[in-house]
């Protein structure tokens, strides 16, 4: 979120006298969208070349290339990463637009494209969760990667008899890429309607629980796992933890996001024998705003009522398993 407006910068933008035509077009597109048309109309109405828009963004501490801005206003790409979403909020101020006007259009465009696929969370909720997560991580003084490279991650998710996300367990294998690393910050994003205050973190192996932060509205829980040792650069480490959830309603998928490419990832989802889905599938996304791809059906095992996927080397983005109850 951008809390402070740079008055001198905005004043420089308002020196440009807009024409009636561009202003009328802007008002119409801000009401009905789509996002890229509204952005293009706003830039035209203010009479700013893209290089100047980029300059204004840098004064807000946001780095976006001219090429990306061009793609955004052409509709060739959508803002997706956290830095890009910060840029959209900054553009609302720089271009003197109503608060949340561009973010709203971005969310609506994603919801229209999302009609082609099942989703448990709207793009708007993911935008809000991104802001919340950044704030919670800042409270714990957590860096982007925590000084650790992922070598391997095995997750086991259990779906309970009420079709709820009952709990999950994660077994990490990591390597430190700087000296002094002594913790990992775990993030759990519950299903819509969950209650983070009722969730429980369990440090299971080679770690202990530290500070915990929660945000009810977005269902985010962030927790420190302390190693009780300081790793040197190049050291490897194994640890295991679990999150007891079971606080939301019916679950339809589980997904894991990766900020950087890394090692092997294995995900197993096990269903209660009283609540078995009719079909399961694997999916992937470049980001929360991107369309899903790489979908293929997964066969539910007869004895253990589980499905799994294995990614030999994860890429930046999202991978997960979804399922249908009917």
For each residue, the residues with C-beta under 8 A, 3 or more apart:
1: 89 131
2: 5 60 86 89 90 93
3:
4:
5: 2 10 93
6: 9 10 59 60 93
7: 10 11
8: 11 12
9: 6 12 13 56 59 60 94
10: 5 6 7 13 14 93 94 96
11: 7 8 14 15
12: 8 9 15
13: 9 10 16 46 48 56 94 95 96
14: 10 11 96
15: 11 12
16: 13 46 47 48
17: 47
18: 22 23 45 46 47
19: 22 23 45
20: 23 24
21: 24 25
22: 18 19 25 26 41 44 45
23: 18 19 20 26 27 45
24: 20 21 27 28
25: 21 22 28 29 41 44 45
26: 22 23 29 30 38 41 42 44 45
27: 23 24 30 31
28: 24 25 31 32
29: 25 26 32 33 34 37 38 41
30: 26 27 33 38 41 42 97 98 101 105
31: 27 28
32: 28 29
33: 29 30 37 38 105 108 109
34: 29 37 38 75 105 108 109
35: 38 39 72 75 78 102 105 106 108 109
36: 39 40 72 73 74 75 78
37: 29 33 34 40 41 75
38: 26 29 30 33 34 35 41 42 101 102 105
39: 35 36 42 43 72 73 91 102
40: 36 37 43 44 73 74
41: 22 25 26 29 30 37 38 44 45
42: 26 30 38 39 45 46 91 95 97 102
43: 39 40 46 48 50 53 73 95
44: 22 25 26 40 41 47
45: 18 19 22 23 25 26 41 42 95
46: 13 16 18 42 43 95 96
47: 16 17 18 44
48: 13 16 43 52 53 56 95
49: 52 53
50: 43 53 54 66 69 70
51: 54 55 66
52: 48 49 55 56
53: 43 48 49 50 56 57 69 91 94
54: 50 51 57 58 64 65 66 69
55: 51 52 58 59
56: 9 13 48 52 53 59 60 90 94
57: 53 54 60 62 63 64 87 90 91 94
58: 54 55 61 62 63
59: 6 9 55 56
60: 2 6 9 56 57 86 90 93 94
61: 58
62: 57 58 83 86 87 90
63: 57 58 83
64: 54 57 68 69 83 84 87
65: 54 68 69
66: 50 51 54 69 70
67: 70 71
68: 64 65 71 72 77 84
69: 50 53 54 64 65 66 72 73
70: 50 66 67 73 74
71: 67 68 74 76 77
72: 35 36 39 68 69 75 76 77 78 79
73: 36 39 40 43 69 70
74: 36 40 70 71
75: 34 35 36 37 72
76: 71 72
77: 68 71 72 80
78: 35 36 72 106 109 110 289 290
79: 72 84 85 87 88 106 289
80: 77 84 85 286 287 288 289 290
81: 84 85 287
82: 85 86 130 134
83: 62 63 64 86 87
84: 64 68 79 80 81 87 88
85: 79 80 81 82 88 89 103 127 130 131
86: 2 60 62 82 83 89 90
87: 57 62 64 79 83 84 90 91
88: 79 84 85 91 92 102 103 106
89: 1 2 85 86 92 93 102 103
90: 2 56 57 60 62 86 87 93 94
91: 39 42 53 57 87 88 94 95 97 102
92: 88 89 95 97 98 99 100 101 102 103
93: 2 5 6 10 60 89 90 96 97
94: 9 10 13 53 56 57 60 90 91
95: 13 42 43 45 46 48 91 92
96: 10 13 14 46 93
97: 30 42 91 92 93 101 102
98: 30 92 101
99: 92
100: 92 103 104
101: 30 38 92 97 98 104 105
102: 35 38 39 42 88 89 91 92 97 105 106
103: 85 88 89 92 100 106 107 124 127
104: 100 101 107 108 124
105: 30 33 34 35 38 101 102 108 109
106: 35 78 79 88 102 103 109 110 123 127 289
107: 103 104 110 111 122 123 124 127
108: 33 34 35 104 105 111 112
109: 33 34 35 78 105 106 112 113
110: 78 106 107 113 114 122 123 289
111: 107 108 114 115 122 123 124
112: 108 109 115
113: 109 110 116 291
114: 110 111 117 119 122 123
115: 111 112
116: 113 291
117: 114 283 291 292
118: 252 253 322 324
119: 114 122
120: 191 192 251 252 253
121: 125 126 129 192
122: 107 110 111 114 119 125 126
123: 106 107 110 111 114 126 127 288 289
124: 103 104 107 111 127 128
125: 121 122 128 129 192 218
126: 121 122 123 129 130 288 289
127: 85 103 106 107 123 124 130 131
128: 124 125 131 132 217 218
129: 121 125 126 132 133 189 218 219 220
130: 82 85 126 127 133 134
131: 1 85 127 128 134 135
132: 128 129 135 136 215 217 218 220
133: 129 130 136 137 187 218 220 222
134: 82 130 131 137 138
135: 131 132 138 139
136: 132 133 139 140 213 215 220 222
137: 133 134 140 142 185 222
138: 134 135 141 142
139: 135 136 213
140: 136 137 185 211 213 222 224
141: 138
142: 137 138 146 185 222
143: 146 147
144: 259
145: 148 149 259 260
146: 142 143 181 183 184 185
147: 143 176 177 178 180 181 231
148: 145 174 175 176 177 181 184 237
149: 145 174 175 176 177 262 263
150: 153 172 173 174 258 260 262 263 314
151: 173 174 175 236 262 263 264
152: 172 173 263 264 265
153: 150 170 171 172 173 256 262 263 264 265 266
154: 170 171 265 266 268
155: 168 169 170 171 256 265 266 267 268
156: 168 169 268 270
157: 165 167 168 254 267 268 269 270
158: 165 166 167 168 269 270 272
159: 163 164 165 166 251 269 270 271 272 275
160: 163 164 165 166 246 272 275
161: 272 274 275
162: 249 250 275
163: 159 160 249 250 251 275 325
164: 159 160 191 245 246 247 248 249 250 251
165: 157 158 159 160 168 190 191 194 245 246 248 251 254
166: 158 159 160 244 245 246 272
167: 157 158 242 243 244 245 246
168: 155 156 157 158 165 188 242 243 245 254
169: 155 156 204 240 241 242
170: 153 154 155 186 240 241 242
171: 153 154 155 205 238 239 240
172: 150 152 153 184 238 239 240
173: 150 151 152 153 236 237 238 263
174: 148 149 150 151 184 236 237 238 239
175: 148 149 151 234 235 236 237
176: 147 148 149 179 181 231 232 233 234 235 236 237
177: 147 148 149 233 234
178: 147 181 233
179: 176 230 231 232 233
180: 147 230 231
181: 146 147 148 176 178 227 230 231
182: 226 227 228 229 230 231
183: 146 210 224 225 226 227
184: 146 148 172 174 207 224 225 227 239
185: 137 140 142 146 222 223 224 225
186: 170 201 222 223 224 225 241 243
187: 133 220 221 222
188: 168 199 201 220 221 222 223 243 245
189: 129 218 219 220 221
190: 165 194 195 196 199 219 220 221 245 247 248
191: 120 164 165 194 219 245 248 249 251
192: 120 121 125 219 248 249
193: 219 247 248 249
194: 165 190 191 199 219 245 247 248
195: 190 198 199 216 247 248
196: 190 199 214 215 216 219 220 221 247
197: 214 216
198: 195 247
199: 188 190 194 195 196 214 221 243 244 245 247
200: 243 244
201: 186 188 209 212 221 223 241 242 243 244
202: 209 241 242 243 244
203: 207 208 209 225 241
204: 169 207 240 241 242
205: 171 238 239 240 241
206: 227 237 238 239 240
207: 184 203 204 225 226 227 228 239 240 241
208: 203 225 226 228
209: 201 202 203 212 223 224 225 226
210: 183 223 224 225 226
211: 140 223 224
212: 201 209 221 222 223 224
213: 136 139 140 221 222 223
214: 196 197 199 220 221 222
215: 132 136 196 218 219 220
216: 195 196 197 219
217: 128 132
218: 125 128 129 132 133 189 215
219: 129 189 190 191 192 193 194 196 215 216 248
220: 129 132 133 136 187 188 189 190 196 214 215
221: 187 188 189 190 196 199 201 212 213 214 243
222: 133 136 137 140 142 185 186 187 188 212 213 214
223: 185 186 188 201 209 210 211 212 213
224: 140 183 184 185 186 209 210 211 212
225: 183 184 185 186 203 207 208 209 210 239 241
226: 182 183 207 208 209 210
227: 181 182 183 184 206 207 230 231 237 239
228: 182 207 208
229: 182 237
230: 179 180 181 182 227
231: 147 176 179 180 181 182 227 235 237
232: 176 179 235
233: 176 177 178 179
234: 175 176 177
235: 175 176 231 232
236: 151 173 174 175 176
237: 148 173 174 175 176 206 227 229 231
238: 171 172 173 174 205 206
239: 171 172 174 184 205 206 207 225 227
240: 169 170 171 172 204 205 206 207
241: 169 170 186 201 202 203 204 205 207 225
242: 167 168 169 170 201 202 204
243: 167 168 186 188 199 200 201 202 221
244: 166 167 199 200 201 202
245: 164 165 166 167 168 188 190 191 194 199 248
246: 160 164 165 166 167
247: 164 190 193 194 195 196 198 199
248: 164 165 190 191 192 193 194 195 219 245 251
249: 162 163 164 191 192 193
250: 162 163 164 325
251: 120 159 163 164 165 191 248 254
252: 118 120 322 323 324 325
253: 118 120 283 320 321 322 323
254: 157 165 168 251 267 269 320 321
255: 283 285 318 319 320 321
256: 153 155 265 267 318 319 320
257: 288 317 318
258: 150 261 262 265 314 315 316 317 318 319
259: 144 145 316
260: 145 150 316
261: 258 313 314 315 316
262: 149 150 151 153 258 265 313 314
263: 149 150 151 152 153 173 313 314
264: 151 152 153 310 311 312 313 314
265: 152 153 154 155 256 258 262 310 311 314 319
266: 153 154 155 308 309 310 311
267: 155 157 254 256 308 309 319 320 321
268: 154 155 156 157 306 307 308
269: 157 158 159 254 280 306 307 308 321 323
270: 156 157 158 159 304 305 306
271: 159 275 276 277 300 305 306 323
272: 158 159 160 161 166 275 276 305
273: 276 305
274: 161
275: 159 160 161 162 163 271 272
276: 271 272 273 300 305
277: 271 280 300 323 324 325
278: 324 325 326
279: 297 323 324
280: 269 277 297 298 299 300 307 321 322 323 324
281: 295 296 297 298 321 322 323
282: 294 295 296 298 309 319 320 321
283: 117 253 255 292 293 294 295 319 320 321 322
284: 292 293 294 317 318 319 320
285: 255 288 290 291 292 293 317 318 319
286: 80 290 316 317 318
287: 80 81 290 317 318
288: 80 123 126 257 285 318
289: 78 79 80 106 110 123 126
290: 78 80 285 286 287 317
291: 113 116 117 285
292: 117 283 284 285 295
293: 283 284 285
294: 282 283 284 319
295: 281 282 283 292
296: 281 282
297: 279 280 281
298: 280 281 282 307 308 309 321
299: 280 307
300: 271 276 277 280 305 306 307
301: 304 305 306 307
302: 305
303:
304: 270 301
305: 270 271 272 273 276 300 301 302
306: 268 269 270 271 300 301
307: 268 269 280 298 299 300 301 321 323
308: 266 267 268 269 298 321
309: 266 267 282 298 319 321
310: 264 265 266
311: 264 265 266 314 319
312: 264
313: 261 262 263 264
314: 150 258 261 262 263 264 265 311 319
315: 258 261
316: 258 259 260 261 286
317: 257 258 284 285 286 287 290
318: 255 256 257 258 284 285 286 287 288
319: 255 256 258 265 267 282 283 284 285 294 309 311 314
320: 253 254 255 256 267 282 283 284
321: 253 254 255 267 269 280 281 282 283 298 307 308 309
322: 118 252 253 280 281 283
323: 252 253 269 271 277 279 280 281 307
324: 118 252 277 278 279 280
325: 163 250 252 277 278
326: 278
